[in-house]
Amino acid sequence: MMFAFLLAAAQVAAAPATPAAAPATGIDGLPIGALPPQALPARGCAAYLFSTGTTRVLAAMATADPATLRIMIDGRTLDLARTGATGTAPLGFNAENVYRGGDVVATVQMTIELRQNLTAGAAVPSATLRLDREGSDTLVVPLAGLVGCAG
């Protein structure tokens, strides 16, 4: 319950100062779009990652079980399966997680900090999403957020 409150607070804090949504072309003109609010999974943990540029919106959600990444590219919501990971795995997420689906390869690197003031979750003070697509330039987006875990 406490995490739901913290996530709601983070979404409000991450919202842009003006009521305008992210541009139709994506977050700050990138092909990555804003996700609508996402629920906490029924089991395991989820990392809610927000863009840290001019426009602050939910840019990606990774779940630990099943290990997937949800992003929006060119207006389409994609759920990519994790195909590789390296580093330690606090709360089910490694330091580097690789997800694939079709011609999309997304690599998420994140720092997870367990904090006493967060229950059933952790902070993600810094993260990056690297997006590789056939026929497109590689894109790297800085992110930050929270991890929430089902009770």
C-alpha positions in Angstrom: 0.0 0.0 0.0 2.8 2.4 0.9 4.5 1.7 -2.5 1.2 2.6 -4.4 1.3 6.0 -2.6 5.0 6.5 -3.4 4.5 5.5 -7.1 1.5 7.9 -7.3 3.7 10.7 -5.8 6.5 9.9 -8.2 4.2 10.1 -11.2 2.9 13.5 -10.0 6.4 14.8 -9.3 7.6 13.5 -12.7 4.7 15.1 -14.6 5.6 18.1 -16.8 5.0 21.5 -15.4 2.4 22.2 -18.1 -0.7 20.1 -18.7 0.4 19.3 -22.2 1.2 15.6 -22.8 4.3 14.3 -24.5 4.4 15.3 -28.2 2.9 12.8 -30.7 6.4 12.1 -32.0 7.5 10.8 -28.6 9.3 11.9 -25.5 11.2 15.1 -26.4 11.0 14.2 -30.1 12.4 10.7 -29.7 10.6 7.6 -31.0 10.1 6.4 -27.4 6.6 7.4 -26.2 5.0 7.8 -22.8 3.3 4.8 -21.3 0.0 5.2 -19.5 -0.1 4.4 -15.8 0.9 0.8 -15.1 -0.3 -1.4 -12.3 1.9 -3.3 -9.8 2.2 -6.9 -11.0 0.4 -9.6 -9.1 3.7 -11.2 -8.1 7.3 -10.2 -8.1 8.6 -6.7 -8.7 8.4 -4.0 -11.4 10.7 -1.1 -12.2 8.9 2.0 -13.2 11.4 4.2 -15.1 10.7 7.8 -16.0 12.4 10.0 -18.5 14.7 12.6 -17.0 14.9 15.1 -19.9 12.6 18.1 -20.5 9.5 15.9 -20.5 9.2 13.7 -17.5 6.9 10.7 -18.1 6.8 7.0 -17.6 9.0 5.7 -20.4 9.5 2.0 -19.5 8.3 -0.6 -17.1 10.3 -3.8 -16.5 8.9 -6.8 -14.6 11.0 -9.4 -12.8 8.5 -12.3 -13.1 8.0 -12.8 -16.0 11.1 -10.9 -17.1 9.7 -8.4 -19.6 10.1 -4.8 -20.6 7.2 -2.6 -21.7 8.0 0.4 -23.9 6.2 2.5 -26.5 8.0 2.9 -29.9 6.5 4.9 -32.7 3.1 4.9 -31.0 3.0 1.1 -30.4 3.3 -0.5 -27.0 5.8 -3.4 -27.0 6.4 -6.1 -24.5 9.9 -7.5 -24.9 11.2 -10.7 -23.3 14.4 -10.6 -21.3 17.1 -12.6 -23.2 20.2 -11.8 -21.1 21.4 -10.2 -18.0 24.7 -9.5 -16.1 25.5 -8.2 -12.7 23.9 -8.6 -9.3 20.1 -9.1 -9.2 18.5 -7.2 -6.3 14.7 -7.6 -6.4 15.0 -9.6 -9.6 16.7 -7.0 -11.8 20.3 -7.2 -12.8 22.6 -4.3 -13.4 22.2 -4.8 -17.1 19.1 -6.5 -18.7 18.7 -7.2 -22.4 15.3 -7.6 -23.9 14.4 -8.6 -27.5 11.3 -8.8 -29.6 11.2 -8.8 -33.5 13.9 -6.4 -34.7 14.1 -4.5 -31.4 16.8 -5.0 -28.8 16.5 -2.9 -25.6 19.2 -2.8 -23.0 18.4 -1.4 -19.6 21.2 -0.6 -17.2 20.1 0.5 -13.7 21.4 1.2 -10.3 19.0 -0.1 -7.6 19.3 1.3 -4.1 17.5 -0.3 -1.2 16.5 2.4 1.3 15.0 2.2 4.8 12.3 4.7 3.9 11.0 2.5 1.1 9.0 -0.7 1.9 8.4 -3.4 -0.7 10.6 -1.7 -3.2 13.7 0.4 -3.9 14.9 3.6 -5.6 16.4 3.7 -9.1 18.4 6.9 -9.0 19.9 6.3 -12.4 19.2 4.1 -15.4 19.6 4.1 -19.2 17.6 2.5 -21.9 19.5 1.7 -25.0 17.4 0.9 -28.1 18.8 -0.8 -31.1 16.5 -1.4 -34.1 17.4 -2.7 -37.5 17.8 0.2 -40.0 17.7 2.9 -37.2 20.3 4.7 -35.2 21.0 3.5 -31.7 19.2 5.6 -29.1 20.2 6.0 -25.4 17.6 7.5 -23.1 18.5 8.5 -19.4 15.9 7.3 -16.9 15.3 7.2 -13.1 12.5 5.7 -11.0 11.3 3.2 -8.4 11.0 -0.5 -8.0 7.8 -1.8 -6.4 7.1 -5.4 -5.3 3.9 -7.2 -4.7 3.2 -8.1 -1.1 
